[in-house]
Amino acid sequence: MAVLIASGLRKEFSGVPLFDGVSFTVERKHRLALSGQNGEGKTTLLRVIAGETDYQGGALAFEKGCRVALHDQRPPRNRTLTLRDYVLSGAADLVALEVELGRLEALMAAGDHDPATMRRWSEAHARLEHAGGYGWRDRAASVVRGLGFAERELDRTLDTFSGGELTRASLARALSSDPDLLLLDEPTNHLDMESLEWLEKELSTIDAAIILVAHDRWFLESVTTAVLELERGKGTYFPGTWHKWRGEKAARASALAKISERQAADLARLQTFVDRFRYGTKARQAQAKLKQMDRIQRTRVHAPGAGGRTLGFDFLDPPRSSRVVLEVLKLGLKAGDKELLHDVDFAVERGEHVAIVGPNGAGKTTLLETLLGRREQVAGKIRIGHGVEPAYFSQHEAELDERGTVLDAAVFGTGLKRPQAQALLGRFLFSGADVHEKQVKSLSGGERRRLSLAIVVASGANFLVLDEPTNHLDVESREALEEALDSFPGTVLLVSHDRALLDAVATRTLVVEGRMIRSYDGGWADVLARQAEELIPAPAPTPTKAKAGAGAAGAPALSKRPPKAPSSGRRRSELERVEAEIAAAEERLAQLEAKLADDWGDVDLIAAHRRVRDELPLLMEKWETLFAEVQETQAEAGAGAGAGTAGLS
């Protein structure tokens, strides 16, 4: 059954249509994604559905009694409420239902068995049961926890939370209200990886129709069951997952491009004929050709993207730096009294694209600012390599000079001449008066992001340090940035929650875990695969008999080296060879660590230490495989000997 049917919706601003003729249907458990470039009206459409803004044409038909909840990027108005009260305020009807049920049950206990009373009790009880019964408050609390809030934060007032935390509070309020129709505008903003994965599971199980706007492609692929694309004021509905829609859109774009090319060729051919014979002996035919051209113009097909603008990421070829771009040894970071990182070691080499991920509040932004000398560490050393020229893209764009116009900021930030800076800004969607007259301090959040990206792109830096670069960018712009970073010949260190970006760009991922940092090769999918492997319990070691004459006190001492295993033949020789390699690697590692203690800045020593450190786990893994094979061979041999003895008796 349809929760919402939209027919021919039209929305205007000052008489100019934003969209017109938009139609779609959403049913319970359907998850419809709105797609389109910024400015196509996605957020406006959500507010039209929520009844927060009017519309000038078409109709909306809701399921009877449909409850609608909207989450968008606007902060809560009343900041004096506690987080608990604010979240529960979205479920005022559930509180009223509890009161109503109590009143009806008191009437029935007093002998009122009127059919209207019984019917009202049944309807109220079914509604409350849908929300989880009288335990709906516990479910609301679980939603708050799932979005990254601690239990102790429930009694804090909203005015003590940051902007990102208020956005998450708004999302918690919408999810906790048990709506029939849930409208979500950028629900993934300000969520860490754990909260993102929790939200994906929550939306896949919630008993409601969902319409959402998001730019996180991984999230869209996980959640979406249908897509409504808004483009040039029109809506195109596609039933299916995100990737199927993208494939369909690409095929449609290719077909339309061919038609557009053919029409352009026909128009050019006809125009040539008209220009040549309009006033000659074939003037009548030329007039017929003009009519034919008019018919083609009226039905002219424009290939998708024609006339539109996307970000033009074009990195300059950066100067060459030393092989080791960044070294971090025994680093410690604090935020006030809170310890963020302890005893952290890592290095970034030239050409690496390294991502940093971790929960909100783990210190990722603080780490970037400390690496660039903008904050002081409490312990450890940081060394930037020779010839390294960093450029920082801040999450808050604090580096923008706000004293002048957009063009002034571009000239100051890049060193380009004004015509070149103007051309650069044109590729980043700034044009006309926006370039020459608009003040930086008056820019919106998305405009500030674009201006900061333009400055980074044209900086000529060889070490890009990026903090959440995809915030406020649409899908097409994110993909353009992804392609540019993937081909960038310099070094990249980025913090992002955009898992599609991480998977496409990162050659190594640093995961902040419990004040430490673990390094994984590859992007986010590789991290998940490695973590899944680590969750598989290791097989229990097979007990071995003690050597003859060894008492209880003769237990072997703990050692880093693997114990010797009895073996025979080829496997025994291979096992002994691997044991010797492990011993040599451990000795070499100890020697390198002793040298590094005296000269931590020697890049060759650091590289050698990393090679040996990475080699040891592989050798240990090989030893474990061989040891298991030896044990199995011995067990089989023992069983065979026992069987032979039994046959002789």
C-alpha positions as CSV (number, residue, x, y, z in Angstrom):
1,M,0.0,0.0,0.0
2,A,1.3,3.4,-1.0
3,V,2.3,5.7,1.9
4,L,2.7,8.7,-0.5
5,I,1.6,9.4,-4.1
6,A,3.0,12.6,-5.6
7,S,1.4,13.7,-8.9
8,G,2.7,16.5,-11.2
9,L,4.3,18.6,-8.4
10,R,5.3,22.1,-9.4
11,K,7.4,24.5,-7.3
12,E,8.2,28.1,-8.2
13,F,10.3,30.8,-6.8
14,S,9.2,34.3,-7.8
15,G,7.3,32.8,-10.7
16,V,10.3,30.8,-12.0
17,P,9.8,27.0,-11.8
18,L,12.3,25.1,-9.8
19,F,10.7,21.8,-10.8
20,D,7.5,20.9,-12.6
21,G,5.6,17.7,-13.3
22,V,7.4,15.6,-10.7
23,S,5.5,12.3,-9.9
24,F,6.4,9.3,-7.9
25,T,5.1,6.8,-5.3
26,V,6.6,5.4,-2.2
27,E,5.4,2.4,-0.3
28,R,6.2,1.1,3.2
29,K,9.8,-0.2,3.5
30,H,10.7,1.5,0.2
31,R,13.8,3.8,0.3
32,L,13.7,6.4,-2.4
33,A,16.9,8.4,-3.0
34,L,16.6,11.9,-4.6
35,S,19.5,12.5,-7.0
36,G,20.6,15.6,-8.8
37,Q,23.1,18.4,-8.7
38,N,23.1,21.1,-6.0
39,G,20.3,23.6,-6.7
40,E,17.9,21.2,-8.5
41,G,15.5,21.3,-5.6
42,K,16.0,18.1,-3.6
43,T,15.8,19.7,-0.1
44,T,12.9,21.9,-1.3
45,L,11.0,18.8,-2.4
46,L,11.5,17.2,1.1
47,R,10.1,20.4,2.7
48,V,7.2,20.4,0.3
49,I,6.3,16.8,1.3
50,A,6.8,17.7,5.0
51,G,4.3,20.6,4.6
52,E,7.0,23.2,5.5
53,T,6.7,25.1,2.2
54,D,3.9,25.4,-0.3
55,Y,3.8,24.3,-4.0
56,Q,2.1,25.8,-7.0
57,G,0.8,22.7,-8.8
58,G,0.1,19.0,-8.6
59,A,-1.0,17.0,-5.6
60,L,0.2,14.9,-2.6
61,A,-1.9,12.0,-1.4
62,F,-0.8,10.5,2.0
63,E,-1.9,7.2,3.6
64,K,-4.6,7.8,6.2
65,G,-3.1,8.8,9.5
66,C,0.4,9.1,7.9
67,R,2.9,10.5,10.4
68,V,5.8,12.4,8.7
69,A,9.2,13.1,10.2
70,L,11.8,15.4,8.6
71,H,15.5,15.5,9.4
72,D,17.5,18.3,7.7
73,Q,20.6,20.4,8.4
74,R,18.8,23.1,10.3
75,P,19.8,23.2,14.1
76,P,17.1,22.9,16.8
77,R,15.4,26.2,17.6
78,N,15.1,25.6,21.4
79,R,18.6,25.1,22.8
80,T,17.5,25.0,26.4
81,L,16.1,21.4,26.1
82,T,18.1,18.5,27.2
83,L,19.1,15.9,24.6
84,R,16.7,13.5,26.2
85,D,13.7,15.9,26.0
86,Y,14.6,17.0,22.5
87,V,14.7,13.5,21.1
88,L,11.4,12.5,22.9
89,S,9.7,15.7,21.7
90,G,9.5,14.0,18.3
91,A,7.4,11.3,19.8
92,A,4.8,13.5,21.5
93,D,2.0,11.5,19.9
94,L,3.3,8.3,21.6
95,V,3.3,10.0,25.0
96,A,-0.3,11.1,24.3
97,L,-1.2,7.5,23.3
98,E,0.1,6.2,26.6
99,V,-2.1,8.7,28.4
100,E,-5.1,7.8,26.2
101,L,-4.6,4.1,26.8
102,G,-4.5,4.6,30.5
103,R,-7.7,6.6,30.4
104,L,-9.5,4.0,28.2
105,E,-8.3,1.1,30.3
106,A,-9.6,2.8,33.4
107,L,-13.0,3.2,31.7
108,M,-13.1,-0.5,30.7
109,A,-12.1,-1.6,34.2
110,A,-15.1,0.5,35.4
111,G,-17.4,-1.5,33.2
112,D,-17.4,0.7,30.0
113,H,-17.6,-1.9,27.1
114,D,-19.0,0.5,24.5
115,P,-17.9,-0.6,21.0
116,A,-16.5,2.9,20.3
117,T,-14.3,2.7,23.5
118,M,-13.1,-0.8,22.6
119,R,-12.4,0.3,19.0
120,R,-10.4,3.3,20.1
121,W,-8.5,1.2,22.6
122,S,-7.6,-1.3,19.9
123,E,-6.4,1.4,17.5
124,A,-4.3,3.1,20.2
125,H,-2.8,-0.2,21.4
126,A,-1.9,-1.2,17.8
127,R,-0.2,2.1,17.2
128,L,1.8,1.8,20.4
129,E,2.7,-1.8,19.6
130,H,4.0,-0.6,16.2
131,A,6.3,1.8,18.0
132,G,7.6,-1.0,20.3
133,G,5.0,-1.0,23.0
134,Y,5.7,0.7,26.3
135,G,9.4,0.0,25.6
136,W,9.6,2.6,22.9
137,R,11.6,4.9,25.1
138,D,14.3,2.2,25.4
139,R,14.3,2.0,21.6
140,A,14.8,5.8,21.4
141,A,17.7,5.5,23.8
142,S,19.3,2.8,21.6
143,V,18.9,5.1,18.6
144,V,20.8,7.9,20.5
145,R,23.5,5.4,21.4
146,G,23.7,4.1,17.8
147,L,24.3,7.7,16.6
148,G,27.3,8.0,18.9
149,F,26.0,9.7,22.0
150,A,26.9,8.4,25.5
151,E,24.3,7.8,28.2
152,R,25.7,10.6,30.3
153,E,25.0,13.1,27.5
154,L,21.2,12.6,27.6
155,D,20.9,15.2,30.3
156,R,23.1,17.9,28.7
157,T,21.3,20.9,27.2
158,L,21.5,21.4,23.5
159,D,23.4,24.7,23.8
160,T,26.4,22.7,25.1
161,F,26.7,20.6,21.9
162,S,28.6,21.4,18.7
163,G,26.9,21.9,15.3
164,G,27.7,18.4,14.2
165,E,26.3,16.9,17.4
166,L,23.1,18.9,17.0
167,T,22.7,17.5,13.5
168,R,23.0,14.0,14.9
169,A,20.5,14.9,17.6
170,S,18.0,15.9,14.9
171,L,18.5,12.6,13.2
172,A,17.9,10.7,16.5
173,R,14.7,12.7,17.0
174,A,13.4,11.8,13.6
175,L,14.2,8.1,13.9
176,S,12.7,7.8,17.4
177,S,9.3,9.2,16.4
178,D,8.2,6.0,14.7
179,P,7.0,7.8,11.5
180,D,5.2,6.2,8.5
181,L,7.2,8.5,6.2
182,L,10.7,9.4,7.1
183,L,12.4,12.3,5.2
184,L,16.2,12.5,5.5
185,D,18.3,15.3,4.2
186,E,22.0,14.4,4.3
187,P,21.7,12.0,7.2
188,T,25.3,10.8,6.9
189,N,26.8,14.2,7.8
190,H,28.9,14.2,11.0
191,L,28.6,10.4,11.5
192,D,31.7,8.3,12.0
193,M,32.1,4.8,10.4
194,E,30.5,2.9,13.3
195,S,27.4,5.2,13.3
196,L,27.2,5.1,9.5
197,E,27.1,1.3,9.5
198,W,24.5,1.3,12.3
199,L,22.3,3.8,10.4
200,E,22.5,1.6,7.2
201,K,21.2,-1.4,9.2
202,E,18.5,0.7,10.9
203,L,17.1,2.1,7.7
204,S,17.0,-1.4,6.1
205,T,14.8,-2.7,8.9
206,I,12.6,0.3,9.8
207,D,8.8,-0.2,9.0
208,A,8.4,3.1,7.1
209,A,8.6,4.7,3.7
210,I,11.9,6.7,3.4
211,I,12.8,9.5,1.0
212,L,16.4,10.6,1.4
213,V,19.0,13.0,0.0
214,A,22.6,11.8,0.4
215,H,26.0,12.2,-1.4
216,D,27.7,9.2,0.3
217,R,27.7,6.7,-2.6
218,W,28.5,3.7,-0.3
219,F,25.5,4.6,1.8
220,L,23.3,5.0,-1.2
221,E,24.3,1.7,-2.6
222,S,23.6,0.0,0.8
223,V,20.2,1.6,1.4
224,T,18.5,2.7,-1.8
225,T,15.6,0.7,-3.4
226,A,14.6,3.4,-6.0
227,V,15.9,6.7,-7.4
228,L,14.1,9.9,-8.3
229,E,16.5,12.1,-10.4
230,L,15.8,15.8,-10.5
231,E,17.4,17.4,-13.6
232,R,16.5,20.7,-15.4
233,G,13.3,20.9,-13.5
234,K,12.0,17.5,-14.4
235,G,11.9,14.2,-12.4
236,T,12.8,10.8,-13.7
237,Y,11.8,7.8,-11.5
238,F,13.8,4.6,-11.6
239,P,12.8,1.5,-9.5
240,G,16.0,-0.3,-8.5
241,T,19.2,0.0,-6.6
242,W,21.7,2.9,-6.8
243,H,24.2,1.1,-9.0
244,K,21.5,-0.2,-11.4
245,W,20.2,3.3,-11.8
246,R,23.8,4.6,-12.5
247,G,24.2,2.0,-15.2
248,E,20.8,2.9,-16.7
249,K,21.6,6.6,-16.6
250,A,25.0,6.0,-18.3
251,A,23.3,3.9,-21.1
252,R,20.6,6.6,-21.5
253,A,23.2,9.3,-21.7
254,S,25.2,7.4,-24.3
255,A,22.0,7.0,-26.5
256,L,21.0,10.6,-26.1
257,A,24.5,11.8,-26.9
258,K,24.3,9.9,-30.2
259,I,20.9,11.4,-31.1
260,S,22.2,14.8,-30.2
261,E,25.2,14.4,-32.4
262,R,23.1,13.2,-35.3
263,Q,20.7,16.2,-34.9
264,A,23.6,18.6,-34.8
265,A,25.0,17.1,-38.0
266,D,21.6,17.3,-39.7
267,L,21.2,21.0,-38.7
268,A,24.6,21.8,-39.9
269,R,23.9,20.1,-43.3
270,L,20.6,21.8,-43.7
271,Q,22.0,25.2,-42.7
272,T,24.7,24.8,-45.4
273,F,22.0,24.2,-48.0
274,V,19.9,27.2,-46.8
275,D,22.9,29.5,-46.8
276,R,23.8,28.5,-50.4
277,F,20.4,28.5,-52.1
278,R,18.1,30.8,-50.0
279,Y,18.0,33.5,-52.7
280,G,18.8,31.4,-55.8
281,T,17.0,29.0,-58.1
282,K,16.3,26.6,-55.1
283,A,14.8,29.2,-52.8
284,R,11.6,27.1,-52.4
285,Q,13.6,24.1,-51.4
286,A,15.6,26.3,-49.0
287,Q,12.4,27.4,-47.3
288,A,11.4,23.7,-46.9
289,K,14.8,23.0,-45.3
290,L,14.2,25.9,-42.9
291,K,10.9,24.3,-41.8
292,Q,12.7,21.0,-41.4
293,M,15.3,22.7,-39.2
294,D,12.6,24.3,-37.1
295,R,11.0,20.8,-36.5
296,I,14.4,19.5,-35.4
297,Q,15.0,22.4,-33.1
298,R,11.6,21.9,-31.4
299,T,12.5,18.2,-30.7
300,R,16.2,18.9,-30.1
301,V,17.7,16.4,-27.7
302,H,20.4,17.7,-25.3
303,A,22.8,15.1,-24.0
304,P,22.8,14.8,-20.2
305,G,25.3,17.3,-18.7
306,A,25.1,19.7,-21.7
307,G,25.0,23.2,-20.4
308,G,25.7,22.0,-16.9
309,R,28.9,22.6,-15.0
310,T,30.9,20.3,-12.7
311,L,34.0,21.0,-10.8
312,G,37.2,20.9,-12.9
313,F,39.8,19.4,-10.7
314,D,43.1,19.8,-12.5
315,F,46.2,19.4,-10.3
316,L,49.5,21.1,-11.3
317,D,52.5,18.8,-11.6
318,P,54.1,19.2,-8.1
319,P,57.9,19.5,-7.4
320,R,59.6,16.4,-6.2
321,S,60.1,15.9,-2.4
322,S,62.3,13.6,-0.4
323,R,61.3,9.9,-0.3
324,V,60.0,10.1,3.3
325,V,57.5,12.9,3.4
326,L,56.4,12.6,7.0
327,E,57.7,10.8,10.1
328,V,55.9,10.4,13.4
329,L,57.6,8.8,16.4
330,K,56.2,8.2,19.8
331,L,53.6,10.9,19.3
332,G,51.2,11.9,22.1
333,L,48.2,14.2,21.7
334,K,45.7,15.7,24.2
335,A,42.6,17.9,24.0
336,G,42.5,19.5,27.4
337,D,42.7,16.7,29.9
338,K,41.6,14.1,27.4
339,E,44.3,11.9,26.0
340,L,43.7,11.4,22.2
341,L,46.8,9.5,21.0
342,H,49.6,7.8,22.9
343,D,52.9,6.5,21.7
344,V,52.0,6.6,18.0
345,D,54.5,5.8,15.2
346,F,53.9,6.0,11.4
347,A,55.6,7.3,8.3
348,V,54.3,8.5,4.9
349,E,56.4,8.1,1.8
350,R,56.4,10.1,-1.4
351,G,53.5,9.2,-3.7
352,E,51.5,7.4,-1.0
353,H,47.8,8.2,-0.6
354,V,47.1,7.6,3.0
355,A,43.6,7.9,4.7
356,I,43.0,8.4,8.4
357,V,39.7,7.0,9.8
358,G,38.3,6.7,13.3
359,P,35.3,7.6,15.5
360,N,34.2,11.1,16.1
361,G,36.3,12.8,18.9
362,A,39.2,10.4,18.3
363,G,41.5,13.4,17.4
364,K,41.8,13.1,13.6
365,T,41.6,16.8,12.9
366,T,43.8,17.5,15.9
367,L,46.4,15.1,14.4
368,L,46.4,16.8,11.0
369,E,46.8,20.2,12.6
370,T,49.6,19.0,14.8
371,L,51.4,17.4,11.9
372,L,51.4,20.8,10.2
373,G,52.6,22.6,13.2
374,R,49.3,24.3,14.0
375,R,49.1,22.6,17.4
376,E,51.7,21.4,20.0
377,Q,52.0,17.7,20.7
378,V,52.5,16.5,24.3
379,A,55.1,13.9,23.4
380,G,57.1,12.5,20.5
381,K,58.6,13.9,17.3
382,I,57.3,15.0,13.9
383,R,59.6,15.5,10.9
384,I,58.6,16.9,7.5
385,G,60.9,15.7,4.8
386,H,63.1,17.8,2.6
387,G,61.4,19.7,-0.3
388,V,57.9,18.9,1.1
389,E,55.4,21.7,0.3
390,P,52.1,21.0,2.1
391,A,48.7,22.4,1.4
392,Y,46.0,22.1,4.0
393,F,42.3,21.8,3.2
394,S,40.5,22.4,6.5
395,Q,37.1,21.0,7.5
396,H,36.2,24.6,8.6
397,E,38.0,26.6,5.8
398,A,39.7,28.7,8.5
399,E,42.5,29.3,6.1
400,L,40.4,31.6,3.8
401,D,41.3,35.3,3.8
402,E,37.9,36.9,4.4
403,R,39.1,40.5,3.8
404,G,38.1,40.7,0.2
405,T,36.2,39.2,-2.7
406,V,36.2,35.7,-4.0
407,L,38.7,36.7,-6.7
408,D,41.0,38.4,-4.2
409,A,41.1,35.3,-2.1
410,A,42.0,33.1,-5.1
411,V,44.8,35.5,-6.2
412,F,46.2,35.7,-2.7
413,G,45.9,31.9,-2.1
414,T,47.4,30.7,-5.4
415,G,49.7,33.5,-6.6
416,L,48.0,33.4,-10.0
417,K,47.4,36.5,-12.0
418,R,43.8,37.8,-12.0
419,P,42.8,36.4,-15.4
420,Q,44.2,33.0,-14.5
421,A,42.5,33.1,-11.1
422,Q,39.2,34.1,-12.7
423,A,39.5,31.1,-15.1
424,L,40.2,28.8,-12.2
425,L,37.1,30.1,-10.3
426,G,35.0,29.5,-13.4
427,R,35.9,25.8,-13.3
428,F,34.7,25.8,-9.7
429,L,31.2,27.2,-10.5
430,F,32.0,30.9,-9.7
431,S,31.0,33.3,-12.4
432,G,29.9,36.8,-13.1
433,A,29.4,39.0,-10.1
434,D,30.2,36.2,-7.8
435,V,33.8,36.4,-8.8
436,H,34.3,40.2,-8.7
437,E,31.8,41.4,-6.1
438,K,30.9,38.6,-3.7
439,Q,32.7,38.9,-0.4
440,V,34.3,35.7,1.1
441,K,32.6,36.4,4.5
442,S,29.2,36.2,2.8
443,L,29.8,32.8,1.1
444,S,27.6,29.8,2.0
445,G,29.1,26.6,3.4
446,G,29.2,24.9,0.0
447,E,30.7,28.0,-1.7
448,R,33.4,28.1,0.9
449,R,34.3,24.5,0.2
450,R,34.5,25.1,-3.5
451,L,36.7,28.2,-3.1
452,S,39.1,26.3,-0.7
453,L,39.3,23.4,-3.1
454,A,40.1,25.8,-6.0
455,I,43.0,27.3,-4.0
456,V,44.4,23.8,-3.0
457,V,44.1,22.6,-6.6
458,A,46.1,25.5,-8.0
459,S,48.6,25.7,-5.1
460,G,51.3,23.5,-6.7
461,A,51.8,21.7,-3.4
462,N,53.3,18.2,-3.4
463,F,51.7,17.1,-0.1
464,L,47.9,17.6,0.2
465,V,46.5,17.3,3.7
466,L,42.7,17.1,3.4
467,D,40.1,17.1,6.2
468,E,36.7,15.9,5.0
469,P,37.1,17.3,1.5
470,T,33.8,16.0,0.2
471,N,31.5,17.7,2.7
472,H,28.8,19.8,0.9
473,L,29.9,18.4,-2.5
474,D,27.3,16.6,-4.7
475,V,27.9,13.1,-6.1
476,E,29.4,14.3,-9.5
477,S,31.8,16.7,-7.8
478,R,32.9,13.9,-5.3
479,E,33.6,11.6,-8.2
480,A,35.6,14.3,-10.0
481,L,37.7,14.9,-6.8
482,E,38.1,11.1,-6.5
483,E,39.5,10.8,-10.0
484,A,41.8,13.8,-9.5
485,L,43.2,12.5,-6.2
486,D,43.7,9.0,-7.6
487,S,45.8,10.4,-10.4
488,F,47.6,13.1,-8.3
489,P,51.4,12.4,-8.6
490,G,52.2,13.8,-5.2
491,T,51.4,12.6,-1.6
492,V,48.0,12.7,0.0
493,L,47.0,12.5,3.6
494,L,43.2,12.7,4.1
495,V,40.6,12.3,6.8
496,S,37.2,11.3,5.4
497,H,34.0,9.3,6.2
498,D,33.2,9.0,2.5
499,R,33.9,5.3,2.1
500,A,33.7,5.3,-1.7
501,L,36.4,8.0,-1.8
502,L,38.5,6.0,0.7
503,D,38.2,2.8,-1.3
504,A,39.1,4.5,-4.6
505,V,42.0,6.7,-3.5
506,A,43.7,5.3,-0.4
507,T,46.7,3.0,-0.9
508,R,47.0,2.7,2.9
509,T,44.5,3.4,5.7
510,L,45.4,4.4,9.3
511,V,42.7,3.5,11.7
512,V,42.5,5.2,15.1
513,E,41.7,2.6,17.7
514,G,41.8,3.2,21.4
515,R,44.5,6.0,21.4
516,M,46.6,4.0,19.0
517,I,46.9,3.9,15.2
518,R,46.9,0.7,13.2
519,S,48.0,0.6,9.5
520,Y,46.2,-1.4,6.9
521,D,47.1,-1.7,3.2
522,G,44.5,-0.5,0.8
523,G,41.2,1.3,1.2
524,W,38.1,0.8,3.4
525,A,37.0,-2.5,1.8
526,D,40.5,-3.9,2.5
527,V,40.3,-2.7,6.2
528,L,36.9,-4.4,6.6
529,A,38.2,-7.6,5.1
530,R,41.3,-7.6,7.3
531,Q,39.3,-6.9,10.4
532,A,36.8,-9.7,9.5
533,E,39.8,-12.1,9.3
534,E,41.0,-11.0,12.7
535,L,37.6,-11.9,14.3
536,I,38.0,-15.5,13.2
537,P,39.4,-17.3,16.3
538,A,42.8,-18.9,15.9
539,P,42.9,-22.7,16.2
540,A,43.8,-24.0,19.7
541,P,47.4,-25.2,19.9
542,T,47.9,-29.0,20.0
543,P,49.3,-30.0,23.4
544,T,52.7,-31.8,23.2
545,K,54.3,-34.3,25.6
546,A,57.0,-33.0,27.9
547,K,60.5,-34.2,27.3
548,A,61.6,-37.2,29.4
549,G,63.0,-36.3,32.8
550,A,61.3,-32.8,32.8
551,G,59.3,-32.1,35.9
552,A,56.6,-29.5,36.5
553,A,59.2,-26.9,37.1
554,G,60.8,-27.6,33.8
555,A,58.1,-25.8,31.8
556,P,59.6,-23.9,28.8
557,A,60.2,-20.1,29.4
558,L,58.0,-17.6,27.4
559,S,59.8,-16.4,24.3
560,K,59.0,-14.4,21.2
561,R,60.4,-17.2,19.1
562,P,58.1,-20.1,18.1
563,P,58.8,-23.4,19.9
564,K,60.7,-26.2,18.1
565,A,58.4,-28.9,16.8
566,P,59.3,-32.5,16.2
567,S,59.3,-33.3,12.5
568,S,60.7,-35.6,9.8
569,G,61.8,-35.4,6.2
570,R,61.1,-32.4,3.9
571,R,58.6,-30.7,6.3
572,R,61.1,-30.8,9.1
573,S,63.8,-29.3,7.0
574,E,61.5,-26.5,5.8
575,L,60.2,-25.9,9.4
576,E,63.8,-25.5,10.7
577,R,64.7,-23.2,7.9
578,V,61.8,-20.9,8.6
579,E,62.6,-20.9,12.4
580,A,66.1,-19.8,11.5
581,E,64.8,-17.0,9.3
582,I,62.5,-15.9,12.2
583,A,65.4,-15.8,14.6
584,A,67.6,-13.8,12.1
585,A,64.7,-11.3,11.5
586,E,64.1,-10.8,15.2
587,E,67.8,-10.2,15.7
588,R,67.9,-7.8,12.8
589,L,64.8,-5.9,14.1
590,A,66.5,-5.5,17.5
591,Q,69.6,-4.1,15.9
592,L,67.6,-1.6,13.8
593,E,65.6,-0.5,16.8
594,A,68.8,0.1,18.8
595,K,70.2,2.2,15.9
596,L,66.9,4.2,15.5
597,A,67.0,5.1,19.2
598,D,70.3,7.0,18.5
599,D,69.3,8.4,15.1
600,W,65.5,8.5,14.6
601,G,65.8,10.7,11.5
602,D,67.8,8.2,9.3
603,V,65.3,7.5,6.5
604,D,67.2,4.4,5.3
605,L,67.0,2.9,8.8
606,I,63.3,3.6,9.0
607,A,62.7,2.0,5.7
608,A,64.7,-1.1,6.7
609,H,62.9,-1.3,10.0
610,R,59.5,-1.2,8.2
611,R,60.6,-4.0,5.8
612,V,61.8,-6.3,8.6
613,R,58.7,-5.5,10.7
614,D,56.4,-6.4,7.8
615,E,58.3,-9.5,7.0
616,L,58.0,-11.1,10.5
617,P,54.2,-11.7,10.5
618,L,54.5,-13.4,7.1
619,L,57.3,-15.7,8.4
620,M,55.2,-16.5,11.6
621,E,52.2,-17.3,9.4
622,K,54.3,-19.6,7.3
623,W,55.7,-21.3,10.4
624,E,52.2,-21.9,11.8
625,T,51.2,-23.6,8.6
626,L,54.2,-25.9,8.5
627,F,53.9,-26.7,12.2
628,A,50.2,-27.7,11.8
629,E,51.3,-30.0,8.8
630,V,54.0,-31.6,11.0
631,Q,51.6,-32.2,13.8
632,E,49.0,-33.8,11.4
633,T,51.7,-36.1,9.9
634,Q,52.8,-37.2,13.4
635,A,49.2,-37.9,14.4
636,E,48.6,-40.0,11.3
637,A,51.9,-41.9,11.8
638,G,51.0,-42.6,15.5
639,A,47.6,-43.9,14.5
640,G,49.1,-46.2,11.9
641,A,51.6,-47.6,14.4
642,G,48.8,-48.2,16.9
643,A,46.8,-50.1,14.3
644,G,49.8,-52.3,13.4
645,T,50.4,-53.2,17.1
646,A,46.7,-54.1,17.6
647,G,46.8,-56.5,14.6
648,L,49.8,-58.4,16.1
649,S,48.2,-59.1,19.4
